[in-house]
């Protein structure tokens, strides 16, 4: 690969797949270092475990490596994957949008993390939920079940809200970590109530626009669908493309606290870098103070609990395999059911972004091992040592 100027944007074709490169100087210097990462992606795609994958590895304020391989769509006709393909972020919506919005309200003193949720929504207090705090929602220690009932054919935001408000508990509040979409449905409702805007509008004005994330948002326009990676067939046999994959968010109209964001690699690397810059005390457009961001990215679960969660971000739980074997125990991240993940390590000033639509076209395969292995290979390529 020839050396190009730092600001040029080029597309190189490798075996029929597109590798889109910006910040080429950094990538050119690292040529060959990330061959193991690329090999892992190629092997996964060739085995049919995902149609394609976009990978970006950031370090020391640069994107050190980008790799785009495979297909954006397999049906009804194959389409090549590109760097600017937009993906359904699924549960990456939780920390990047909803939890950040909640913490903005905390900064504005409109909310405190140890406030009871029933202070804002009295109807939530039913079924023993009166003592659930915002903290317990943010860290998934609320005692709520993983989701609202979906066995009957309900639709509409009002019905989804009703089911979240009236949900029973499966554990005493604060007793056990159980990852729950209901937690973030409720947090999204708090943002709307205290932020004074629908959640998608609040996120656009207070998060996406300040960060320059022009390719991201909820409810993407029909004109954008050719750029969006399709997920899978819905219950009626229609291929979901530009329509949120998560069934609860879809029934609620496509905007909810737990899912609904669509984004691409450009915007997600902007987000990751701005977050790292704020944490490291560098100039940053990240729309939160450093001390508040620290609360999102360090353990905030109830005292004595060993499943470690920040306010939005996963730190050390049974979901933490995207950390791999090399990134530090101070690192944090999150995944999305559709095949997306972002893991960030402030200790080494690094991040790993992986975007796939692994559920396409009919449900797909697990990419849990791929996330782990890419993070491990990326950390080693960056010269990091396994944490003690």
Secondary structure by P-SEA (a helix, b strand, c coil): cccccccbbbbbbcccccccccaaaaaaaacccaaaaaaaaaaaaaacccccbbbbbbccccccccccccccccccbbbbbccccccccccccccccaaaaaaaaaaacccccccccccccccccccccccccaaaaaacccccccccccccccccaaaaaaaaaaccccccccccccccaaaaaaaaaaaaacccccaaaaaaacccccccccccccccccccccccccccccccccccccccccaaaaaaccccccbbbbbcaaaaaaaaaaaaaaaacccccccccaaaaaaaccccccccccccccccccccccccccccccccccccccccccccbbbbbcccccbbbbbbccccccccccaaaaaaaaaaaaaaaacccccc
